[in-house]
Amino acid sequence: PNLPTITLENGEVVSKPRNLYDDNDRKRVQINAKAKHIIICAINSNDFNRISSCISAKEMWDRLEVTYEGTNQVKEAKVSMLVHEYEMFTMNENEDIKSM
């Protein structure tokens, strides 16, 4: 998920220039490009607009994951809500067992 980077003297991390790539860096860039292509081919235009500014496939995946699954807090809230609904499940007055 990591693209080639270099650390400058001031501690800032920036993308590595292409003329400094070694074979391992080229391989990582190719794998990232393939993954981005697969993700882009699998989504609709609305999702593409959400992730089009992402640089890496990992960043695209993370953004889609948050969009559709939510953060950990959202997941926990959904589980809590479903457990509460299950615990409060009762038959209404005008229902029989079959329709319940």
N, C-alpha and C positions, 0 to 999 in steps of 0.2 A: 503493500500500500504506500510505500514511501518512494517518492521521486528523488533522483540524485540532487543533493544539496552540498553546499560548502559553508563553512563558518568563517566569517571575515575576522579581521584582527580585533574589531570592536565587539565581537561576540554575536553579531547579527547573522542569522542563518538565511541564505538566499539560494535560489535555484542555481545549479551548476551549469556553466556555459557549455554548449554542445561540443565545442572544440576540445574540451577537457574530459569528455566521456571516455571511459574504458569499456571493454566488452561487457562487463557486468552491468554497468549503467545503461548501455544500449538495450540489453535484455530486459531490464526493469522497465524501461520506457516502452518497449514493445508490448510487454505483458499488460501494462497500464492502458495502452491504447486499445488492445483487444478487449479488455474488460469494459472500458468506456463504450466501445462500439456495441458490445452485447447488451449493455444496460440501455443504451439509446434505442436500439432496435426493439426492445421489449416494452417500451413505455409509450403512452399516448402524448399528444401535443401539450396538454396541460402540465403533465409531469416534466416534460422536456423543458418547459419554461422555468420550472422550479430549479432544475439542476444544470441548466446550460452554462452557468457561470462557474461551475466547479472545475477544478484543475485535475484532480485525481479521481479514479474510479472509487476509491474508498470514501472520499468526500461525497460523491454522488450517492453511494449506497447509504451512508449515514444520514444524509438529508431525506432520502426516501423512507428510511426506517423510522425516523422521527415523524414524518408526515403521516404514515399509515399505522404505525404501532404506538406512537407517542413516547414520551419519556418514561422513566421508571415510575415517577409519581402518577402519571396518567394510567399506566398499567395497574398499579396498586389500587387506584381509585376504582377502576373498572371491576377488578376482582372483588373488592369490598362491596361494591354496589350489587354485583351478581349474587354474592353470598347472602347479602341482606334480602334480596328479592326471593331467594330460595327459602330462607328461614321464615319469611313472612307469607309464604304461599298458602292460601286458603281457598276454599270453595265458596263462590258467591251464592247468595240466596236463591237466585233463579237458575242455577246450574245443577245438572246432575253429574254423576261421576264420569260418565262417558264424555260429555262435553268439556269437563274440567281438564 
